[in-house]
């Protein structure tokens, strides 16, 4: 019986070996590689001659021996289907660099599509899998190499490349546009590397997953509607780039703390309508040396630096020719931990505008915001405009929350309900610098100029610093600000899958109502939304108290249904709807909660455990650890004035310690490192 089984297995292997088609050498006439003769084993290098077409049918598998390559001087047509792809892979080991590459020189025929995107002629790879290439006789090779050539590549999976999945080299000064769309790049050293001059390269509707770097380019690029997830670096751009409608999620550099940013742009940039969430290291570095920098209508949320304290957004320009303005507008920066949210360093005479941004509920061990002119002196005449921004409900362990240096027009901003920094603003100018920084026309959450002077750090605290003017203050947030997030959101379990939500009424004069969101919170969106009108409570049917639930406020300019796609809530990004306020889960009847001095927590931040110390044991009887979505993760009965709580099982991020008892309910924030 064993002998029979062995003979049967041997027969199958022999039949399979005999069915494979070995190929090598030049292809001098039009050739078809068919499913009937698949797999094709490339035992020697193949050259498709100029004027010759190699057509590969759907379902064919092409296997390359070590270091072997396919060069296309003529035309390659490899058009699989969604149900029956074409595979280019290794004939030896399933490891990156197990074979050479597919090379398109400038003699290969460029692809031609009609206006509807239908294929007409030229080289094309469609619904193909290309994997495990990138090494020729011990020399690095890019798996799909486009040298002054423009084949069509769409709906392909580019995987496990030892170097770049695709190399684009187009050294011309024409204005040709080239589009790579609907591809997936996974487990490559580089997804795409590119060099071109005046030709725009479009990368659209693609995904870059778990690569060392998604795109590394010195080329004009428009990168639109892509997913970058699990990469050590998503983008490294050395030329003008337009980066719009992309999602950057769960990326983290392999070398944290080494000034490697997940997104690095070193020229003119338009970074608009992107979602950046759950990333774990220094996120964006914009060094725009020529042209303007635009960072607009983006959402930065739930990012947690996993090593030390990182920079969420760092903008730098040392070109003092005045041709490089910066526009930082309508961004939402919320629920990020252990990052400095915004750091800006600008050269002399570089104008900058920061308007209508919302920075809320972030934790940092450094300044929350640092706007710094590198060269402040008599010749520095250009204003940095900082207007209509909201900075609220943030937590910084630094002595100073925000720092400004240069000629700043600081108007109609709201700085309030932040803590525990001793100073809300530091004037980092020199004592002789004029004009003096005037902070009068802003809302600071205080009622007198005397109170404001106590939270401004300037010449009167340190003679090395600049002089600050604050002859008057605003007593309420300006109407021109984006809508403020609702405060003190709480939820109550009513039983039978019914949840009651409550919150405090907003102080904005033009509030028109509130929206309630719940269900399937992913990508900064929810499955369900209901309009609560001007009510400050709402009952949700068909929900659990453990569901993620949020409330927003909206104003008179809010347009119902004005949402385009994915996370792009136009009302929110235009300031007519607030950022989400997430609920906390409290017992029946509790509608308000506040920070308190009745107990202390240390250390903050913490890795393994925290200690909660009560001033009076009789004030509180139980302790809960609650995440930012309002889920109660653990509850402890308090029997001593000092209690240790293990938190090492929690993921990194921000949590709340909530105490309840005879004195009501109180809370403090805590950060799990």
N, C-alpha and C positions, 0 to 999 in steps of 0.2 A: 504494500500500500504506500509506504514512504517513497519507494522507488518510482511508483506511478505518479505520485504528486510531484516529485522532483522533475520527472520527464515532462509533465504538463507545464510546469513553471518555465522550464528551459525552452519549451516550444513557443510559449507566449513571448518570452524575451527575444527569441530568435526571430519570430514573425515581426515583432515590433521593430527590431533592428533592421530587418530587410525592407520594411516599409518606409523608413526614413530616406530622404533624398539628400545626398551630399552635393554641395555646390561650392564653387570657387572660381576665381579667374575673371576675365572680362565677359560682359554680356554685350554682344555685338548686334543683336537683332531684337525686335520686340518680343518680350517673354512674359508668360503667365505662370505664376506660382499658385497651384490649385490646392484645394482642400484634399483632393484624392491623393496627392503626393506629399502631403504634410506629415510629419515635420520636415522642414528644410534645415540641414545642418551645414553651417558655414565653416568649412574646414580650411579654407584659404581666403585671403582678401578678395572682395568682389568689387568690380568696377563696372557701373552702368555707363556705357559710352555715350558721348554727346550725340543727340538726335535719336536715341534709343529709349524705349519706355519699358520699365519693369512694373507689371501689375500684380498685386497680391490680393487674393480673394479673402473675404471674411472667413474667420475660423482657422486660418493658417497660422502655424507657429514656426518662427525662425529662430534657430538656436545657433549661437556663435561659440566656436572654440576660443580658447584663451588668446587675447590680443588681436583677434580678427575683427575686420571692419568692413563696412559697406560704404563705398563712395559713389555718389550719384552725380555724374557729369551731365546726364540727360534728364529723364523724368522718372520719378517714383510715384506710383499711385497705390496707396495702401489705405483703402476705405473699408473699414469694418462697419459693423452696425452695433446698436446698443445691446442687442441680444447675442451678437456673434463677433467678438473683437478679434483683432490681429495682435499676436504677441511676438515681441522681439526680446529674447532672453538669453541666458547662458546655457551652454551645453555641458558645462563642467560643474562648478559650485554655485550655489545661490548666495553669493556674497558680492558686495559692491566692487567693481573693477575686475570682474571675472572675464570680461571681453572688452573689445575696443569701443567703436562708436559707429554712428551713421553720419556721414559727412556730406554736406551740400556745398560745393564750391560755386563760384560765380557763373560757371557755365551751365549749371542746373537751371531748369525752367521755373520761373516764378509762378506762384499760384494766381489764378484769375477767378474771381467770383462775380456774379451779376449783382445788381443793386439790391436784390432780395437775399443775398448771401448764399445763393446756390452755386455749387462748384461748376466751373466751365472747363478749365484746363490747368496744366502745370503740376508741380509736385504737391502732394498732399498726404498727410497722415491724419486719419479720422477714425475715432474709436479704436485706437491702438494702445497697447500696453508696452512700454519700453522700460526695461529694468536690468539692473546689475552690471551695467557697462561702466566705462571710464578709465581704462588702462590699456596702453599699447606698449608692449615690450618694456614694462617698468616705468613708462613715462605717463604722467597724468594726461588724460584726454577727457573732453566734455562729451557727454553721451549723445546728444544731438547737436551737431556743430553746423551753424549757419554762417558761412564765410562769404559776405557780399551776396547772399542768396535769401530768398523770401518764400520758402515753402509754406503751404497752409498746415497749421497744426491746431486741431480743435477736438474737443471731446476725448482727449487722450489722458492716460495715467502714466506719469513719469516718476519712476520709483527707484530707490536704492542706487543712486548714481554715486560713484566714488568722488566725482567732482561736480560740475554743473550738469543739471538735467538738460538744459538748453543753453547754448552759447549763441548770442546774436552779435555779429560783427558787420556793421554796415557803414563803411567809412566814406560817406558822400554828403554833399551839402544840398541835396534836393529836399523837397518838402513832402516826400512820400510818407504815407501813414501805413503802419503795419500792425495787424491785430492778431494776438493769440488769445483765444477765448475758450471757456468751458473745459479747462484742463485741471488735472490734479497732480500736485507735486508732493511727494511724500518720501521721507527718509533719505534726502539727498544732502550732499555737502552744501550745494547751492541749488536752489530751484532754477533760477534764471540768472545768467550774467550777460550784460549787454554793453556794447560800445557803439554809439552812432553820433552824428553831428547835428544836422538840422532835421532829421527824419524823426517823427513822433512814433513811438512804439506804444501800442495800447495793450494792456493786460487786463482782461475783463472776465467776470463771472467764473473765476477759478479759485482753487483752494490750495493753500500751502501749509502742509501739516507735518510737524516734527522734522523739520530740516535744520541744519546748522544755520543757514540763512535762506530766507525766501527769495529775495531779489537783491542782487548786487549790481548796480548799473552806473555807468557814466554815459547817460543817454537821456534825451528828452522822453519822458514817460508819462503816460496817463494811466493810472492804476485805479480801476473803478469796480466796485461791487464784488470784491474778493474776500475770502476768509483766510486769515493768518492765525494758526492755532498750534501751540506746542512747539514753536520754533525757538532756538536760542537767539536768533535775530530775525526780525521780519523783513526790514528794509534797510539797505545801505545805499543812499542815492548821492551821486556826485555831480548831478546836473539838474536842470530845471525839471520839476515834477509837479503833477496835479494828482492828488491822492484823495479820492472822494468815495463815499458810500461803502467803505470797507469795514469789516469787523476784525479787530485784533484781540484775541482772547487766549488766556492761559499760556502766554509766552513767558520765557524766563531765560536770561543769559546763562551760559555755561560757566562764566567767570564773574560772579556777582562781586560788586565793589571795585571792578577794574575799569570803570568809566565806559563800559560797553553798553550802548543803548539798544533797546529792542527796535526802535525806529530812529534812524540817523539820516538827516537830510542836510546837505552841505551846498546849497545854492537856492535860487528862487523856488518858493514852494507855495502851493495852495492845498492846505490840509483841511478839508471841509466835510461835514456830515459823516464822520466816522464814529464808530463805537469802540472804545478801548476798555476792556473789562477783565478782571481776574488775572492781570499780568503780575509777575513776581519780582521784577527788577527794574532799574532805571529805564524809563519808558521812551520819551521822545527828546531828541536833541536836534534843534534846528539852528544851523549855522549858515544864514543866508548872506552870501558875499556879494551878490549881484541881483538886482531886481527886488521885488517886494516879498515879504513873508505874510501869508494869510493863514490864520488858524481860527476857524469859524464854525460854529454850530456843531461842535463835537460833544460827545458824552464820555467822560472819564469816570468809571464807577467800579467799586469793589476790587480795586487793585491793592495788593498787600506786598510790600517789599520784604522778601524773605531773608535778606542779609543786611544788617545794619539799617541805616536810614538812606533812602535813595531819593532821586529827583524824578518826579512824575513828568514835568514839562520843563525843559531847559532851552531857552532861546538866547542865541549869542550872535553878535555882529560887531566886528572891529573895523568895518569899512566906513570911513568918515566922509565919503563924498556926498552924502545926503540923498543918494539915489535908492536907498533900500528901506522904505518905510515898512513898519510892522502893524498889522491889524489883528488884534486878538479880541474876538467878538462872539457873544451869544453862546459861549461854552458852558456846559454843566460839569462841575467837578465835585463829586459827591461820594461819600462812604469809602474813601481810600485811607489806608493805614500805613504808617511808618514811611511815608514819602513827604518830601517838601513839594507841595502841589505845583508851585510856579516859581521859577527862577529866571530872571531876565537880565542880561548884561549887554548894554548897547554902547556903540561908539558915539563920539561927539557928532552932533548934527544929524543923528538918525531919528526921524520922527516915529512915534509909536502911539497907537490908540488902543486902549483897553476899555471896552464898553459892554455893558449888559451881560456880564458873566455872573454865574452863580457858583459860589464856592461854599459848600455846606457839609457839615457832619464828617469832616476829615480828622484824622489823628496824625500828628507829626511830633517828632522830638526836636525839630529845627523850626526856623521861621516858616510860617505858612506861606508867605509871599515875600519875594525879594526883587524889587525893580531897581536896577542899578545902572547908572550912566558911568561908563568907565573913565571918561574924561570930562570932569566938570570944571569949568573955568570961564574966563571972560568971553571966549569965542563961542561958547556953547549957548546958542540962542534958540534951539529947537525944543518945542514943548513935547513932553510925554503926557498924553491925556488919559486920565483914569477917571471914568465917569459911569454912573448908573450901575455899578457892580454891587452884588450882595455877598457879604462875608459873614456868615452866621452859623452858630451851633458847631463850631470847630473846636478841637481840643489840641493844644500845643503845650508841651512841657518846657519849651524855651521861655526865657524871660520876656522875649519880644515876639509878638504875633506877626507883624508885617514891617518891612523895612523899605524905605524909599530914598533914592539919591538922584539928584539932577534937577532940571527945571520941570516940575510936575504941576499939572493943573488937576487938582484933586477935588472933584465936584460931584455932589448928589449921589454919593455912595452910602451904603449902610453897613457899618461895622458894629455888630451887637451880639450879645448872648454867646460870646466865645470865652474859653477859659483853658487853663487857669493862669495864662500868661499875665505877668504884672503890668506889662505895657502893650497896648494895642498897636502902637505905631512908633517906629524909630526914624528920626530924621538923620540920615547918614551923610548929609552934606557937611562941608567945613563951616566954621563960624562966620567966615567972610563971604560965603556964597550968597548971591542975590539973584533973583528975588527970593525972599524968604518963603518957605513952604507954608501955604495958607490952607488949613484944614477946616475952616469954619463951616462951609456949606456942605456938611455931611451929617449923617445920623450916626451917633456913637452909642446910643442906648443910655445916655446920661442926661441930666436935666440942667446942669449949669456948666459954665466954662471952667469953674474951679475944679469940678469933678473931672472934666476932660483933661485939664493940665496934669492931673495925677496919673493919667494913663498914656501920656505922650512922653517919649524918651528923646530928649534933645539937648541943646546947649545948657539948659538950666539944670540938667542932671550930670552932663559931661561936657566940659568946655571945649572938647575936640569936635563936637557935633554942631549941626546947623540950628538956626533959630526958627521956631515954628510960630505962626500966627493963628490964633483961634479966638477972635473977638466975639463971635456968636456961634451958635450951633443950631442944627435942626432938631426938633423935638419929636419927629416921626419920620419913618422912611419916606423918601420922595415918591411921588406918584409916577415918575418916569422910570423907576426901578422895575426890573422884572418882578413878577408876582412872588410874594414871599411864601415859603413852604408853611403849611399849617403846623401848629405846635401841639404838643401833648396829646398825641393820638393814642387812644386806648381801645381795647376790644374786650367784649364780654361774651362768654359762652351762654346762650339762652337755651341750649338743648335742642334736640330734634333737628340737627344740622342748620341751626340759625345762630348768627353771630351779630351782636350789636357793636357798632363802631361809634366812637365819640371823639371830639377834638375841640380845641379852642377856636373861637372866631378870629379871623385875621384882622389886623389893624389897618390894612390897605383900604383907602377910601373908595376905590372903584371895583371892589370885589363883587362879582356877579353870582358866584356859586362855587360848589365843590364837587369834584369827581371822586368816586370810590373805585379802586381797582383790586381785582383778586383773581386767583387761578393761574397756574402754570407760568410762574414768573421766570422767564428766560430772555436773555438778550435785551434787558431793559424794557420788556413789554409784558402785558398780562393778557389772559384769555378773555376776561370779562371787565366791563366798565359800566357804571351807573351814575347818573347825575343826581346828586343829593339836593340840588338847589341851594338855598341859603341856610339850610338846616345844618346844625353841627353834630348831628347823630344820624345813623343810618343802620337799618337792619338788613343783613344779607341772608337770603334763603338759599339752602343748598350749599353751604360752606362749612368748613371746620374751623374751630378756633386756632388750630395749628397751621392753617393756610397762610401763605404770605399775602398780606393785605396792605394797601397803601391809600393815602388820601392826597389829592392835589387841590389847590385853589385856582380859580380862573377869573379873569377880569372882563370888562365890557367888550373888548376887542377879540375875545375868544370866538373861534369859528368851529361849531360842532362838526365832527367828522373830518376835520382838516388834518389828516394824517396820511402820508404818502406810502411808505413801506417800512417794514422792519421796525427799527427803533426810531425812525425819523418822525417824531411827533413835532410838527411844525409849530403848534401853539406853544409847546414847552420851550423849543429852541428860540422862538421869537419873543419870549418873555411874557406871553399872555396866559400861560399856565405854569404853575410852580413845579419845581422838582418834587419827586415822590417824598412823602413823609410816611415812614413805615411805623406800624403799630407795635406796641408792647402788649403782652398778654397779662392783664391784671384781674383780680377778683371782681365779682359783681358789684356795681355801684361806684367803683373808683373811676373818676374822670380826669384827674390831674395827677401829675407826678413831677417831682423836681429834684434837682441836685441838693444835697444837704451836707452840713458839717457835723451831723450826729454820729458819723462813723468815718473811719479812714481805711484805705486799702493800700497795701504795699506788698511787693514792689510793683510799680507800673512803669513800663510794660513788664510782663512776666512770661516765663517759659513753662515752668513745671507746677508751681503753686502760688496762690496768693493768700495773704492774711487779712482778715476783716476784723477790725478792732472797734468795739462800740464804746461810746462815752457812758451810756447807761443801758445795762442789759434789759431793764424793764420796758424799754421803748419798742423793741422789736423781738419777734418770736420765730420768724422764719426768713430764710435767705434763698433766692433763686438766681441762677445764671441764665440770662436771656440773650439770644442773638439779635442782630439788627433787623431780622424779619419778624421778630416777636415770638419766636418759639422758645418755650421754657425747657432748658436742657437738663437741669438738675435742681432739686430743692432740698434744703437742709434745715432741720430744726435747731434753733440756737439755744444752747444751754450754758455757754460761757461768753464772757465779754470779748474774748479773743478766739477766732476760729480760723483754721487753715482749710483751704479748699484746693483740691488737685485740679489742674486745668490742662495737663499735658495731653489729654485725649482730644482736646478741642483743636480744630484747625486754626491756622493763623488768622487773625482779624480782630475786629472790635466787638465787644460784648458789654452787657450791662449787669451789674450786681444790684439786684432789687431786694430791698428789705421791707417786710410788712409786720405790723404789730399794733400795739395800742396807740402809737403816734401816727398811724396811717402808713403810707407807702413812700419810700424814698429810694434814690438810686445814685450810682456812680458808674462812670465808664471804666472799662479795663481793657487792655490790649494783650492778646495772646501772641507772643513773638514766635 
